Amino acid sequence: MNCGARLMNAPALLIARPFEQTPFAPFGNVIEIDPAATPEWINSGTTARFSDLAPIDIAGKEGRPIVSLARAQPFDLPHRLEMVERHPLGSQAFIPIVPARFLIIVAPDEGGKPGQPLAFLATPGQGVNYHRNIWHAPLAVLDRQTDFIIVDRAGPGDNLEEFRFEVALRVELSVTG
């Protein structure tokens, strides 16, 4: 389903803030190793495993989790945000294979359309898991072409809704980003 309109009260400029779990919690999970976490030692004690970093949410009887690879091309800054999407039948995780910086842009749902967008800057060592039905921008990697592992849902049903803005929003990094 595609829909589009001018986003009411949206700023022409979004400044990406640090990607941290507390401000991002309503939208999903920051996937990263917590230095204070106690790992499970596996493989005869040679590997520290940090488990269950993000729940995978698959709706519908015939839905199933899948693991995919994607190759994202870098974006220039300032970034032009022209559309967001959401997946009503499953969560969606993006984990870079090599350390990378990328933008994470989300918006709360307001009556079936995106509300005020928020921008975050993921830094090397971080991935993202979007909760089911959360408006988010497509991958926007910053520095170089980057491969990502994607964990999401496959199966019957319409699992993609897009919203195109009439006027693109400009996304920049903070002075410290």
N, C-alpha and C positions, 0 to 999 in steps of 0.2 A: 504494500500500500504506500503510495507516495502522497504527501500532502505538503503544502507550503503556504507560508504567509509571513508577514512582517512580525518579528518577535516584539511584543509589547515591552516597553521599558528596558530593552536590552542596551547595554553600553556599546558604543561603536568600537571600544577597545577593551580587551581582556588582558590582564597581566597574569602570567603563570606563576603560581605560588609553589613552594616545596611540596612534594608528593609524600604526605604523611598519613598514617592510618586514621587518626582521630578526625580530621576534617573531611576525609574521603569516605568514612564508614557508611554514610547513607547511600552511597553509590556502588560500593563494592569493597574489594580487599587490595591492600598493597601486598604484593608477593615479594618477600625478601627474607633473608636470614636475620633473625633477631640475635644480636651478639650475647644477650643474656639468656637465651634459650638453651636448654639441655638437650643435646642431640641423642638419637638412638645410634649406637655404634653397630655397623653392619660390615659384612665382607671381612670377617676375621679381625675386626677392629681397625680397618684401614679407611673406612668411610663414615663420616658423620652424616646421618640422615635427619633432616628437619621435615617432619610429616604434617599433612593436613593444613597447609598454608592458606588454602582458599576452598570453600565448598563449591562443588560442581552441581548445578541445579538443572535438572532435565525434566521438563513437564510433558505429560502425555504418555500413554501406555507404550506407544511404539517409538518414542524418542530414545536415542542412545548417545552416549558420549563418544566423541571422536577427537583424535589428535591429528593436527595438520601442520604444515610448514607454510610460511608466507615470506616473501622477500619484499621489504618495504623500501621505496626510494626516498631519499632525503628531501625535506622541504626547506625552503629558505625562510628566514625571518625578515619582517613580520609574517606570520602565517595568516592566510585568509581562510576563515571558517565559513563555508558555504552551506554545509548540511550536517545533520546529525542523524543517527539511526538508533534503533533499539530492537531487541530480540525478545518477544513476549513468551517464547517457549523454552528459553534456556539462558544460563549465564554464559559468559564468554571471557576467556583468559588469554592474555598475550604475554609471552615470556621471551625476551630477546636471548638468542643463542650466545651472543658475545655481548660484553658490556656496551650499553648504548644509552644516549639521552633521547627521550621522546616526549611529546606533548600528550597529555590526557585531558580531554575536555568533556565535561558531563553537564547535564541539566536535569533538574527535577521535572517530573511530569506535572503538568497543570491542565487538567481536563482533556487529556489525550494529545497535548502538544508540549514541546519543551518549554520550561520556564527559564529563569535567569541562568545562563551558562557560567560555569566555573572552570578555570584552567589550572592544571598542575604540571610540573616538570618532573618526570621520572628520571632518575640518575642511574649511572651504571650499578648493576646489582639489584635492580628493581624490575618487577613485572606487575601487571594489573589483572584483576578479575572483576568484570562488571557484573553486578547482580542482574538477574532476569528483569527485563522491561525497563532498563535504565537508558535514557537518551545519552549517546556518546558520539564523539567524532571518530572518523576513520583514523587508522594509524598515521601518525605524523612524526616520523623519525627525523632527527635534526642534523646529525653530523656526517653520516655516510649510509650507504645502502646497508640494511641490517636484516638478517633472517630472524624470524620469530616462530616459536612453537605456539600454536593456537589450540586451546581445549574448549570445545563448545558442543552444540547439539546437532545431530542429524536425525532425519525422520520426517514423517508426513506433517503437514500443517504449515501455515504461513508464519515463518519465524523472522521476518524482516519488515520493519516499517522505517521509512525515510521521511525526513522533514527538511525541506530546502528553504533557506532564508531568502527573502526578497533582496535584502542588503547584506552582503558578507560582513562578518565581524573580523576585526583585526586582533590577532593574538601576539603578544610580545612577552619576552622574559623580563623578570625584574632586573634591576641594576646588578644584583648579586648573582643572577642566573647565568 
